[in-house]
Amino acid sequence: QYSTGSEIRQKFLNFYAEKGHKILPSASLVPEDPTVLLTIAGMLPFKPIFLGQRQPEFPRATTSQKCIRTNDIENVGRTARHHTFFEMLGNFSFGDYFKQQAIAWGWEISTKVFELPPERLVVSVFEEDDEAFAIWRDEIGVSPQRIKRMGEADNFWKSGPTGPCGPCSEIYYDFHPERGEENIDLEDDTRFIEFYNLVFMQYNRDADGNLTPLQNKNIDTGMGLERMAQILQQVPNNYETDLIFPIIKTAAEIAQIDYHKSDDKTKVSLKVIGDHIRAVVHLIADGVTASNIGRGYIVRRLIRRVVRHGRLIGISGEFTTLVAETAMQLSEAVYPNVRQRESAIKGELQREETRFLETLERGEKLLAEIMEKAKGQISGQDAFVLYDTYGFPLELTQEIAEENGLTVDIKGFETAMEEQRRRSQDAHETIDLTVQGSLDQLAEHIHPTEFLGYTLLTSDAKVE
Ligand code: ALA
């Protein structure tokens, strides 16, 4: 049944309020815990409670928590469901109810409140968790073919290398049941979307990797608001839900294009703008300002990506405050601090955008010089310097080169890019809550000179 994003949020909170949960407001994206960079999950504000360091005021709570994750930033706009900013709906038990009740309510809200047909649902459990398997099969009545046992990478949730963790059970929605019960592969994201994660939070992992039982057995869950909206609004991806699409529409109007008639590349750019501007609006609303370190660096990088993707779709002037306005209109009813911080948000955007556009202009000058010397082709190395130092996407260099009767050595560019990639480390599998961990993950995607940036002329150059 069609539901707006706001209705989904409200239905979730109301359901758990009726089951004795206290509705708490979303915490800030900037965690109280100084060792953590950003709020990456609904459980984060409750971490001290899970660890037994703080007494809970209520045994059960429910929230819609704004979150930011930058570990998957490369996938934003390219897959149907990756975001930097998203809202996580959660129900939490602090040593109160546990596995059986969490599963029963998880199923009830999915099938009765959101009215998802049970035959469209598949669940996963941690491979060693026979108890969860039995609850799904015997108490809920899910057929064993639709209960998948998965390993630690998928079904043992942790917020970082250390801290509270536990086995989990996830509920997936099947967009293509006609493909058959025998072919269930939950990794296939053209068919399945995982929308609800139930974590049986019962261990603490120490720095040596040892698991010790927590004082209490707790429940931590996360339902992706944007994902549930995609399912209920029957749109092809999270970006086309009412939570994000109006922002995309604003950007498309400024670029004088039509999203639905655009090619895939243009759609990716519009989605990146839609995603990142939400993140930027909420980060600045929560007090973060652009800089070259820590959270401020994330804001700066997100703004630059918005500007760069704006240029890719043909926007030449300043536009970020206009798309931010739409993002603010979408969220101000639930997050009033967004409007209260309007002048900070718009001022920051304007400053950063102007500076970055200046950098891009310097790049254009350099490109003109390069083109003057080039004999038919711009070298891959030159194209890479433009990309890496001046934030020039390859497409932009190519376009300008073409206008001047030149080509670009794409292979050479890719080699230079590959070399840089090799210099950074292997991708991390897990989300790391620590400040250093988050920065390390971010650093994987950027050139080391970025951090030397502020001592150089090109201080505000480079964007991915
Ligand atoms: N903390 C769990 C998650 O983020 C619910 O998926």
Residues whose N, C-alpha, C, O or C-beta is under 5 A from the ligand:
A	BS01	LIG	A41 M43 N197 V199 D220 T221 G222
